Amino acid sequence: MIKSKVEEINSAVQDIASSVRNDERIFELGMELGRCLATAGEKYERLEFFVRRDEERGREERVREKRKKISDLISRIFYLSCIKQIEINGSIKFDANDYWLDSTALLDAQVVDEFGIQCKSVTQEDDEKDFEIECEVVGNIGEIFENFEARKTITVSAYNLDSSSKMIVSNALELHEVLGSSWMFFDRSSAINDEERLDQLFEELNKATLFIQMKYSDV
């Protein structure tokens, strides 16, 4: 009897959670649950709805953290590729006038080949706003993303130090100050939402980029 009543209340709470909030109805259900438990002389236990909700929130938070690890790793590889570009050419130029870039407009072909990342576009809302650099992983790194059915693009923000549509960076210290947050988009319906798959993806990427990370560990 008590079990079926609790299940009935749990179902009612689920209905409320999926519709417009009704504080009075929530209060009534709380009173009803209290009377039910008091009559049965049983200790209070959390409704299954709240237990499952917290479990799902915990899972979503872990997924976000794992995705961030992946994004941070690829962002680090992009940063190192820009350092290499500066070493080769003496500087790197972010130019929002070149909205769509060819594969070697920002990074030379040898840099793209070594680091497995290329730039697709540089954009900004207006001349005084920060830049957004859209990149794509290629080569071995790109294949790893494909194997895990994950998008291969990452967006990196760059602070606009010159308040113009062009910015030239000529040293590692300045580049470190310029490059800001990064983010990758993961399809909600994708298999990549699974925690174990995200761990596997990170390990594969970490393994594939380990040599580069060690080679430029002092940067």
ChimeraX commands (.cxc) that place a marker at each C-alpha (Angstrom):
marker #1 position 0.00,0.00,0.00 radius 0.5
marker #1 position 2.69,2.46,1.08 radius 0.5
marker #1 position 4.85,1.55,-1.92 radius 0.5
marker #1 position 2.10,2.15,-4.44 radius 0.5
marker #1 position 1.24,5.48,-2.78 radius 0.5
marker #1 position 4.85,6.64,-2.92 radius 0.5
marker #1 position 5.03,5.62,-6.58 radius 0.5
marker #1 position 1.86,7.60,-7.23 radius 0.5
marker #1 position 3.35,10.70,-5.60 radius 0.5
marker #1 position 6.63,10.18,-7.45 radius 0.5
marker #1 position 4.70,10.11,-10.74 radius 0.5
marker #1 position 2.87,13.30,-9.80 radius 0.5
marker #1 position 6.17,15.05,-9.04 radius 0.5
marker #1 position 7.51,13.98,-12.45 radius 0.5
marker #1 position 4.46,15.52,-14.12 radius 0.5
marker #1 position 4.98,18.79,-12.25 radius 0.5
marker #1 position 8.68,18.87,-13.15 radius 0.5
marker #1 position 7.86,18.62,-16.86 radius 0.5
marker #1 position 5.24,21.41,-16.79 radius 0.5
marker #1 position 4.72,24.89,-15.35 radius 0.5
marker #1 position 5.80,25.03,-11.70 radius 0.5
marker #1 position 2.95,24.83,-9.21 radius 0.5
marker #1 position 4.22,25.54,-5.69 radius 0.5
marker #1 position 0.86,24.84,-4.04 radius 0.5
marker #1 position 0.59,21.45,-5.70 radius 0.5
marker #1 position 4.15,20.63,-4.62 radius 0.5
marker #1 position 3.24,21.55,-1.03 radius 0.5
marker #1 position 0.14,19.36,-1.18 radius 0.5
marker #1 position 2.16,16.39,-2.42 radius 0.5
marker #1 position 4.70,16.93,0.36 radius 0.5
marker #1 position 1.93,16.91,2.96 radius 0.5
marker #1 position 0.39,13.83,1.39 radius 0.5
marker #1 position 3.71,11.99,1.42 radius 0.5
marker #1 position 4.26,12.99,5.07 radius 0.5
marker #1 position 0.85,11.68,6.15 radius 0.5
marker #1 position 1.38,8.51,4.18 radius 0.5
marker #1 position 4.75,7.79,5.82 radius 0.5
marker #1 position 3.49,8.76,9.28 radius 0.5
marker #1 position 0.52,6.42,8.98 radius 0.5
marker #1 position 2.73,3.56,7.85 radius 0.5
marker #1 position 5.33,4.33,10.53 radius 0.5
marker #1 position 8.14,4.25,7.97 radius 0.5
marker #1 position 11.21,6.44,7.69 radius 0.5
marker #1 position 11.37,9.05,4.97 radius 0.5
marker #1 position 13.17,8.07,1.80 radius 0.5
marker #1 position 13.86,10.35,-1.14 radius 0.5
marker #1 position 11.51,10.00,-4.05 radius 0.5
marker #1 position 12.95,8.07,-6.95 radius 0.5
marker #1 position 12.41,11.13,-9.18 radius 0.5
marker #1 position 14.88,13.22,-7.16 radius 0.5
marker #1 position 17.38,10.39,-6.88 radius 0.5
marker #1 position 17.38,9.88,-10.65 radius 0.5
marker #1 position 17.49,13.62,-11.28 radius 0.5
marker #1 position 20.60,14.03,-9.14 radius 0.5
marker #1 position 22.21,11.00,-10.78 radius 0.5
marker #1 position 21.56,12.49,-14.23 radius 0.5
marker #1 position 22.89,15.88,-13.18 radius 0.5
marker #1 position 26.01,14.21,-11.83 radius 0.5
marker #1 position 26.46,12.31,-15.08 radius 0.5
marker #1 position 26.00,15.49,-17.15 radius 0.5
marker #1 position 28.60,17.29,-15.03 radius 0.5
marker #1 position 31.10,14.46,-15.51 radius 0.5
marker #1 position 30.44,14.49,-19.25 radius 0.5
marker #1 position 31.08,18.27,-19.35 radius 0.5
marker #1 position 34.36,17.81,-17.47 radius 0.5
marker #1 position 35.51,15.05,-19.83 radius 0.5
marker #1 position 34.60,17.13,-22.88 radius 0.5
marker #1 position 36.55,20.06,-21.45 radius 0.5
marker #1 position 39.62,17.86,-21.06 radius 0.5
marker #1 position 39.40,16.99,-24.74 radius 0.5
marker #1 position 38.84,20.62,-25.74 radius 0.5
marker #1 position 41.75,21.78,-23.56 radius 0.5
marker #1 position 44.05,19.19,-25.14 radius 0.5
marker #1 position 43.22,20.25,-28.70 radius 0.5
marker #1 position 43.46,23.91,-27.66 radius 0.5
marker #1 position 46.97,23.19,-26.36 radius 0.5
marker #1 position 47.92,21.60,-29.68 radius 0.5
marker #1 position 46.63,24.69,-31.51 radius 0.5
marker #1 position 48.67,26.93,-29.21 radius 0.5
marker #1 position 51.81,24.91,-29.91 radius 0.5
marker #1 position 51.14,25.04,-33.65 radius 0.5
marker #1 position 50.95,28.84,-33.46 radius 0.5
marker #1 position 54.26,28.89,-31.57 radius 0.5
marker #1 position 55.80,26.82,-34.34 radius 0.5
marker #1 position 54.38,29.19,-36.95 radius 0.5
marker #1 position 56.02,32.13,-35.15 radius 0.5
marker #1 position 59.34,30.25,-35.04 radius 0.5
marker #1 position 59.19,29.65,-38.80 radius 0.5
marker #1 position 57.86,33.02,-40.03 radius 0.5
marker #1 position 58.66,35.36,-37.18 radius 0.5
marker #1 position 54.98,36.10,-36.52 radius 0.5
marker #1 position 51.42,34.90,-36.96 radius 0.5
marker #1 position 48.59,37.07,-38.30 radius 0.5
marker #1 position 44.93,36.88,-37.32 radius 0.5
marker #1 position 42.95,38.65,-40.03 radius 0.5
marker #1 position 39.14,38.77,-39.89 radius 0.5
marker #1 position 39.06,40.21,-43.42 radius 0.5
marker #1 position 40.03,36.76,-44.65 radius 0.5
marker #1 position 36.79,35.22,-43.38 radius 0.5
marker #1 position 37.24,31.83,-45.01 radius 0.5
marker #1 position 40.83,30.68,-45.06 radius 0.5
marker #1 position 42.52,28.16,-47.26 radius 0.5
marker #1 position 44.19,25.38,-45.31 radius 0.5
marker #1 position 47.58,27.17,-45.08 radius 0.5
marker #1 position 46.48,30.82,-44.66 radius 0.5
marker #1 position 47.20,30.94,-40.91 radius 0.5
marker #1 position 49.46,27.93,-40.46 radius 0.5
marker #1 position 52.03,26.74,-43.01 radius 0.5
marker #1 position 51.55,23.30,-44.54 radius 0.5
marker #1 position 54.47,21.82,-42.58 radius 0.5
marker #1 position 52.90,23.07,-39.33 radius 0.5
marker #1 position 49.52,21.59,-40.26 radius 0.5
marker #1 position 51.20,18.26,-41.04 radius 0.5
marker #1 position 53.18,18.19,-37.78 radius 0.5
marker #1 position 50.40,19.23,-35.42 radius 0.5
marker #1 position 47.32,17.84,-37.18 radius 0.5
marker #1 position 45.28,21.03,-36.98 radius 0.5
marker #1 position 44.38,23.68,-39.55 radius 0.5
marker #1 position 42.42,26.94,-39.45 radius 0.5
marker #1 position 39.16,27.34,-41.36 radius 0.5
marker #1 position 38.10,30.89,-40.50 radius 0.5
marker #1 position 38.87,33.98,-38.42 radius 0.5
marker #1 position 35.86,36.12,-37.51 radius 0.5
marker #1 position 34.84,38.99,-35.23 radius 0.5
marker #1 position 31.62,40.93,-34.68 radius 0.5
marker #1 position 33.34,44.25,-35.44 radius 0.5
marker #1 position 36.86,45.70,-35.54 radius 0.5
marker #1 position 37.07,46.25,-31.79 radius 0.5
marker #1 position 35.78,42.82,-30.74 radius 0.5
marker #1 position 37.83,39.71,-30.07 radius 0.5
marker #1 position 38.59,37.16,-32.76 radius 0.5
marker #1 position 37.08,33.70,-33.04 radius 0.5
marker #1 position 39.28,31.19,-34.80 radius 0.5
marker #1 position 37.61,28.07,-36.11 radius 0.5
marker #1 position 40.00,25.15,-36.52 radius 0.5
marker #1 position 39.71,21.58,-37.70 radius 0.5
marker #1 position 41.77,18.58,-36.67 radius 0.5
marker #1 position 43.19,16.63,-39.60 radius 0.5
marker #1 position 45.42,13.66,-40.28 radius 0.5
marker #1 position 45.74,11.05,-37.55 radius 0.5
marker #1 position 44.00,13.23,-34.97 radius 0.5
marker #1 position 41.11,13.85,-37.36 radius 0.5
marker #1 position 40.74,10.11,-37.96 radius 0.5
marker #1 position 40.49,9.51,-34.22 radius 0.5
marker #1 position 37.60,11.98,-33.98 radius 0.5
marker #1 position 35.91,10.31,-36.96 radius 0.5
marker #1 position 36.25,6.89,-35.35 radius 0.5
marker #1 position 34.42,8.22,-32.30 radius 0.5
marker #1 position 31.76,9.97,-34.40 radius 0.5
marker #1 position 32.79,13.34,-32.97 radius 0.5
marker #1 position 32.96,16.70,-34.69 radius 0.5
marker #1 position 36.45,17.68,-35.74 radius 0.5
marker #1 position 36.17,21.43,-35.17 radius 0.5
marker #1 position 37.26,23.61,-32.27 radius 0.5
marker #1 position 36.76,27.35,-31.80 radius 0.5
marker #1 position 39.42,29.37,-30.01 radius 0.5
marker #1 position 38.98,32.98,-28.94 radius 0.5
marker #1 position 41.81,35.52,-29.27 radius 0.5
marker #1 position 41.81,38.85,-27.45 radius 0.5
marker #1 position 41.98,41.79,-29.84 radius 0.5
marker #1 position 44.94,43.78,-28.54 radius 0.5
marker #1 position 44.98,46.25,-31.45 radius 0.5
marker #1 position 41.22,46.97,-31.70 radius 0.5
marker #1 position 41.31,46.33,-35.43 radius 0.5
marker #1 position 40.40,43.58,-37.89 radius 0.5
marker #1 position 44.01,42.42,-38.06 radius 0.5
marker #1 position 46.43,41.41,-35.33 radius 0.5
marker #1 position 50.03,40.27,-35.64 radius 0.5
marker #1 position 51.62,38.29,-32.82 radius 0.5
marker #1 position 55.39,37.85,-32.89 radius 0.5
marker #1 position 56.36,36.04,-29.69 radius 0.5
marker #1 position 55.23,33.23,-27.38 radius 0.5
marker #1 position 54.57,35.49,-24.40 radius 0.5
marker #1 position 52.18,37.67,-26.37 radius 0.5
marker #1 position 50.49,34.63,-27.89 radius 0.5
marker #1 position 49.91,33.20,-24.41 radius 0.5
marker #1 position 48.20,36.46,-23.41 radius 0.5
marker #1 position 46.15,36.60,-26.62 radius 0.5
marker #1 position 44.67,33.12,-26.87 radius 0.5
marker #1 position 41.65,32.73,-24.60 radius 0.5
marker #1 position 38.92,30.16,-24.05 radius 0.5
marker #1 position 38.13,27.34,-26.45 radius 0.5
marker #1 position 35.15,25.13,-27.01 radius 0.5
marker #1 position 34.13,22.11,-29.04 radius 0.5
marker #1 position 30.59,21.10,-29.89 radius 0.5
marker #1 position 29.50,17.53,-29.25 radius 0.5
marker #1 position 26.20,16.38,-30.74 radius 0.5
marker #1 position 23.75,15.51,-27.94 radius 0.5
marker #1 position 22.53,12.48,-29.88 radius 0.5
marker #1 position 26.03,11.24,-30.59 radius 0.5
marker #1 position 27.54,8.11,-29.07 radius 0.5
marker #1 position 30.26,10.42,-27.74 radius 0.5
marker #1 position 28.00,11.41,-24.85 radius 0.5
marker #1 position 28.90,8.15,-23.12 radius 0.5
marker #1 position 31.40,8.68,-20.28 radius 0.5
marker #1 position 33.46,5.62,-21.16 radius 0.5
marker #1 position 33.67,6.66,-24.82 radius 0.5
marker #1 position 34.81,10.14,-23.83 radius 0.5
marker #1 position 37.55,8.62,-21.66 radius 0.5
marker #1 position 38.61,6.43,-24.56 radius 0.5
marker #1 position 38.65,9.40,-26.95 radius 0.5
marker #1 position 40.82,11.43,-24.58 radius 0.5
marker #1 position 43.27,8.54,-24.12 radius 0.5
marker #1 position 43.55,8.02,-27.88 radius 0.5
marker #1 position 44.14,11.74,-28.46 radius 0.5
marker #1 position 46.61,11.98,-25.60 radius 0.5
marker #1 position 48.52,9.02,-27.00 radius 0.5
marker #1 position 48.51,10.45,-30.56 radius 0.5
marker #1 position 49.79,13.85,-29.41 radius 0.5
marker #1 position 52.17,12.67,-26.68 radius 0.5
marker #1 position 55.30,13.18,-28.79 radius 0.5
marker #1 position 54.32,16.76,-29.62 radius 0.5
marker #1 position 53.42,17.49,-26.01 radius 0.5
marker #1 position 56.81,16.17,-24.82 radius 0.5
marker #1 position 58.73,17.86,-27.61 radius 0.5
marker #1 position 57.26,21.27,-26.72 radius 0.5
marker #1 position 56.80,20.68,-23.00 radius 0.5
marker #1 position 58.86,23.75,-22.10 radius 0.5
marker #1 position 56.64,26.11,-24.14 radius 0.5
marker link #1:1,2 radius 0.2
marker link #1:2,3 radius 0.2
marker link #1:3,4 radius 0.2
marker link #1:4,5 radius 0.2
marker link #1:5,6 radius 0.2
marker link #1:6,7 radius 0.2
marker link #1:7,8 radius 0.2
marker link #1:8,9 radius 0.2
marker link #1:9,10 radius 0.2
marker link #1:10,11 radius 0.2
marker link #1:11,12 radius 0.2
marker link #1:12,13 radius 0.2
marker link #1:13,14 radius 0.2
marker link #1:14,15 radius 0.2
marker link #1:15,16 radius 0.2
marker link #1:16,17 radius 0.2
marker link #1:17,18 radius 0.2
marker link #1:18,19 radius 0.2
marker link #1:19,20 radius 0.2
marker link #1:20,21 radius 0.2
marker link #1:21,22 radius 0.2
marker link #1:22,23 radius 0.2
marker link #1:23,24 radius 0.2
marker link #1:24,25 radius 0.2
marker link #1:25,26 radius 0.2
marker link #1:26,27 radius 0.2
marker link #1:27,28 radius 0.2
marker link #1:28,29 radius 0.2
marker link #1:29,30 radius 0.2
marker link #1:30,31 radius 0.2
marker link #1:31,32 radius 0.2
marker link #1:32,33 radius 0.2
marker link #1:33,34 radius 0.2
marker link #1:34,35 radius 0.2
marker link #1:35,36 radius 0.2
marker link #1:36,37 radius 0.2
marker link #1:37,38 radius 0.2
marker link #1:38,39 radius 0.2
marker link #1:39,40 radius 0.2
marker link #1:40,41 radius 0.2
marker link #1:41,42 radius 0.2
marker link #1:42,43 radius 0.2
marker link #1:43,44 radius 0.2
marker link #1:44,45 radius 0.2
marker link #1:45,46 radius 0.2
marker link #1:46,47 radius 0.2
marker link #1:47,48 radius 0.2
marker link #1:48,49 radius 0.2
marker link #1:49,50 radius 0.2
marker link #1:50,51 radius 0.2
marker link #1:51,52 radius 0.2
marker link #1:52,53 radius 0.2
marker link #1:53,54 radius 0.2
marker link #1:54,55 radius 0.2
marker link #1:55,56 radius 0.2
marker link #1:56,57 radius 0.2
marker link #1:57,58 radius 0.2
marker link #1:58,59 radius 0.2
marker link #1:59,60 radius 0.2
marker link #1:60,61 radius 0.2
marker link #1:61,62 radius 0.2
marker link #1:62,63 radius 0.2
marker link #1:63,64 radius 0.2
marker link #1:64,65 radius 0.2
marker link #1:65,66 radius 0.2
marker link #1:66,67 radius 0.2
marker link #1:67,68 radius 0.2
marker link #1:68,69 radius 0.2
marker link #1:69,70 radius 0.2
marker link #1:70,71 radius 0.2
marker link #1:71,72 radius 0.2
marker link #1:72,73 radius 0.2
marker link #1:73,74 radius 0.2
marker link #1:74,75 radius 0.2
marker link #1:75,76 radius 0.2
marker link #1:76,77 radius 0.2
marker link #1:77,78 radius 0.2
marker link #1:78,79 radius 0.2
marker link #1:79,80 radius 0.2
marker link #1:80,81 radius 0.2
marker link #1:81,82 radius 0.2
marker link #1:82,83 radius 0.2
marker link #1:83,84 radius 0.2
marker link #1:84,85 radius 0.2
marker link #1:85,86 radius 0.2
marker link #1:86,87 radius 0.2
marker link #1:87,88 radius 0.2
marker link #1:88,89 radius 0.2
marker link #1:89,90 radius 0.2
marker link #1:90,91 radius 0.2
marker link #1:91,92 radius 0.2
marker link #1:92,93 radius 0.2
marker link #1:93,94 radius 0.2
marker link #1:94,95 radius 0.2
marker link #1:95,96 radius 0.2
marker link #1:96,97 radius 0.2
marker link #1:97,98 radius 0.2
marker link #1:98,99 radius 0.2
marker link #1:99,100 radius 0.2
marker link #1:100,101 radius 0.2
marker link #1:101,102 radius 0.2
marker link #1:102,103 radius 0.2
marker link #1:103,104 radius 0.2
marker link #1:104,105 radius 0.2
marker link #1:105,106 radius 0.2
marker link #1:106,107 radius 0.2
marker link #1:107,108 radius 0.2
marker link #1:108,109 radius 0.2
marker link #1:109,110 radius 0.2
marker link #1:110,111 radius 0.2
marker link #1:111,112 radius 0.2
marker link #1:112,113 radius 0.2
marker link #1:113,114 radius 0.2
marker link #1:114,115 radius 0.2
marker link #1:115,116 radius 0.2
marker link #1:116,117 radius 0.2
marker link #1:117,118 radius 0.2
marker link #1:118,119 radius 0.2
marker link #1:119,120 radius 0.2
marker link #1:120,121 radius 0.2
marker link #1:121,122 radius 0.2
marker link #1:122,123 radius 0.2
marker link #1:123,124 radius 0.2
marker link #1:124,125 radius 0.2
marker link #1:125,126 radius 0.2
marker link #1:126,127 radius 0.2
marker link #1:127,128 radius 0.2
marker link #1:128,129 radius 0.2
marker link #1:129,130 radius 0.2
marker link #1:130,131 radius 0.2
marker link #1:131,132 radius 0.2
marker link #1:132,133 radius 0.2
marker link #1:133,134 radius 0.2
marker link #1:134,135 radius 0.2
marker link #1:135,136 radius 0.2
marker link #1:136,137 radius 0.2
marker link #1:137,138 radius 0.2
marker link #1:138,139 radius 0.2
marker link #1:139,140 radius 0.2
marker link #1:140,141 radius 0.2
marker link #1:141,142 radius 0.2
marker link #1:142,143 radius 0.2
marker link #1:143,144 radius 0.2
marker link #1:144,145 radius 0.2
marker link #1:145,146 radius 0.2
marker link #1:146,147 radius 0.2
marker link #1:147,148 radius 0.2
marker link #1:148,149 radius 0.2
marker link #1:149,150 radius 0.2
marker link #1:150,151 radius 0.2
marker link #1:151,152 radius 0.2
marker link #1:152,153 radius 0.2
marker link #1:153,154 radius 0.2
marker link #1:154,155 radius 0.2
marker link #1:155,156 radius 0.2
marker link #1:156,157 radius 0.2
marker link #1:157,158 radius 0.2
marker link #1:158,159 radius 0.2
marker link #1:159,160 radius 0.2
marker link #1:160,161 radius 0.2
marker link #1:161,162 radius 0.2
marker link #1:162,163 radius 0.2
marker link #1:163,164 radius 0.2
marker link #1:164,165 radius 0.2
marker link #1:165,166 radius 0.2
marker link #1:166,167 radius 0.2
marker link #1:167,168 radius 0.2
marker link #1:168,169 radius 0.2
marker link #1:169,170 radius 0.2
marker link #1:170,171 radius 0.2
marker link #1:171,172 radius 0.2
marker link #1:172,173 radius 0.2
marker link #1:173,174 radius 0.2
marker link #1:174,175 radius 0.2
marker link #1:175,176 radius 0.2
marker link #1:176,177 radius 0.2
marker link #1:177,178 radius 0.2
marker link #1:178,179 radius 0.2
marker link #1:179,180 radius 0.2
marker link #1:180,181 radius 0.2
marker link #1:181,182 radius 0.2
marker link #1:182,183 radius 0.2
marker link #1:183,184 radius 0.2
marker link #1:184,185 radius 0.2
marker link #1:185,186 radius 0.2
marker link #1:186,187 radius 0.2
marker link #1:187,188 radius 0.2
marker link #1:188,189 radius 0.2
marker link #1:189,190 radius 0.2
marker link #1:190,191 radius 0.2
marker link #1:191,192 radius 0.2
marker link #1:192,193 radius 0.2
marker link #1:193,194 radius 0.2
marker link #1:194,195 radius 0.2
marker link #1:195,196 radius 0.2
marker link #1:196,197 radius 0.2
marker link #1:197,198 radius 0.2
marker link #1:198,199 radius 0.2
marker link #1:199,200 radius 0.2
marker link #1:200,201 radius 0.2
marker link #1:201,202 radius 0.2
marker link #1:202,203 radius 0.2
marker link #1:203,204 radius 0.2
marker link #1:204,205 radius 0.2
marker link #1:205,206 radius 0.2
marker link #1:206,207 radius 0.2
marker link #1:207,208 radius 0.2
marker link #1:208,209 radius 0.2
marker link #1:209,210 radius 0.2
marker link #1:210,211 radius 0.2
marker link #1:211,212 radius 0.2
marker link #1:212,213 radius 0.2
marker link #1:213,214 radius 0.2
marker link #1:214,215 radius 0.2
marker link #1:215,216 radius 0.2
marker link #1:216,217 radius 0.2
marker link #1:217,218 radius 0.2
marker link #1:218,219 radius 0.2
view
